Amino acid sequence: MTDNTADHLDAYPPTAEFAAAANAGESLYDRAAADREAFWAEQARRLHWHQPFTRVLDWDDAPFAQWFADGKLNVAYNCVDRHVLDGHGEQVAIHWEGEPGDSRDITYAHLLAEVCRAANYLTELGLKAGDRVAIYMPMVPEAIVSMLACARLGLTHSVVFAGFSPSALRQRVDDAQARLVITTDGQWRRGKPAPLKEAVDEALVGSEHSVEHVLVVRRTEIEVPWTDGRDLWWHETVAEASADHEAQPFDAEHPLYILYTSGTTGKPKGILHTSGGYLTQVSYTHHNVFDHRAGQDVYWCTADIGWVTGHSYIVYGPLSNRATQVVYEGTPNSPDEHRHWQIVEKYGVSIYYTAPTLVRTFMKWGREIPDAHDLSSIRVLGSVGEPINPEAWRWYREVIGSNSAPIVDTWWQTETGAIMISPLPGVTAAKPGAAMTPLPGISAKVVDEEGNPVHLGETEANGYLVLDQPWPSMLRGIWGDPDRYRSTYWERYAEQGWYFAGDGAKLDADGDLWVLGRVDDVMNVSGHRISTAEVESALVGHHSVAEAAVVGASDDTTGQGIVAFVILTAGAADTGQDLIAELKAEVSREISPIARPREIHIVPELPKTRSGKIMRRLLRDVAEGRELGDTSTLVDPNVFEAIRTQKANW
Ligand code: PRX
């Protein structure tokens, strides 16, 4: 049991000075509670509407929501044009740091010109509102320009993380039926160029041929294979296009993007987000949760645009709020482990948003590294992607936040589109490890299997996190699969009409919320969502593997590590470490290096229930070295003897 008295005492309130100057005070909660829809309408009016909305929420067709449905706006206009028109064209939008050490400062005026050129060229290619465009790029400015150009034209982008394999890209391109892929020749990784366009070519062989063109940004100058007529260089096309383009308004519910994320089956889900409600909530949360001040703060979110954090808190949230932000292409240890802190010092970063796994990595590298730098510009720290353990939380605040910066531990998901549960830095006395409170305008509950509220302080209770009211940036569905949308999120608590988040949670004695991690077959490795089924299907795709079971086992640095148990096919030769290395490589190739198992164990059998279900809980016990839980439902309890015998050799 957690000592709830300690929970209460170990809280970090903001200083009076911080609280007095903060964007959000206590009254924000009161305003939202008084009239939720009026509150969201007020937030939406922070944006520019070509045609103002008169309706706020339509929930008649639940769980398909419409927000601000009769309003019209242009998302890119809100992120770029209006700042230039307001006289801020010379403000830096992006301090871009390339991995090899090159850098570029891009002002809002410059960004506008680039977005307009791209919009003009995409129009010339015949792309029309509603068409899908896949973006498979490293963290270069053109990736952000591409996303904004799509938004400007009402094209639906589908950004695919550049670490994904050709087959993962193919699956996503085919599912979305993308007409265009935008990519780069290669990407810098630890001082060396690695091919990327080549992966697109490989993905398109055997795809469903929806793709008409591949638009290629030159980044590394490595040689690329070329298909005349299909492939186009960015510098010969977009760069030559006119920088004048007038943004047209689109319906608030016009699709903005699809982003694929792992579910409990092998097939990734295309999460669909639309325009007005999404932009409202990412803008509102970025402003209040990070206490962001345009023209004063220098903001840095270390995520990649391939994930939702990059969409909402590099592109749409910050740019809608006229942020000046750092965008960094490389890894935190290239050329050495000082890189992030050098960047913080160079630009005077004041808001820094990262994932717990990176905080734990910094801890491992030692505090003398950040201590060698002046980090006094930092005034707000953020965390996202997985629960942050209290030890890492305290280290983050003390070492990176000069023992004074508030930490906002932000809980949200690809599906929620924007932050849902988080402290407000000028209001909340935050507790290390707790996401604390739903934001003003958001409603969440922690309930048991039947939907009864769990009692405060009942830490061992099986609490599930649910969202009991629709919110503006909620997903509008799964691309092409309304049934899966209903069954994944809305079936579990159908009677109550609640959204099931898939996370376990508890409320402490003060009523503060702690997110405990996934309760389904989704793993969280370094803040990346990976489904057990996807990894299993990659393993079974190898000719030597007959059956595979994958679990996420706790890991000190990455949160969870992937542990696989495989049974070999009859004819397969068990070549020991060689085969294991080959299987790990197969998973990297099939999905991505981020899905590479930490351990693979070759076993004679897998533990199954009488109905044939693999007992993952028991495998997790084995993987984490625990005594086995209840084995009475197993068909053959002896299977563990066999696994244990194998384990003696691990
Ligand atoms: O399990 C929760 C965890 O990440 C999941 C969502 O993953 P994804 O859609 O990839 O989005 C990650 C970035 C928003 C959630 O279901 N998660 C995210 N943030 C937190 C978290 N778990 C605990 N605390 C958080 N702050």
Residues whose N, C-alpha, C, O or C-beta is under 5 A from the ligand:
A	BS01	PRX	T309 S383 V384 G385 E386 P387 D409 T410 W411 W412 Q413 T414 E415 A501 D503 V515 G517 R518 G527 R529
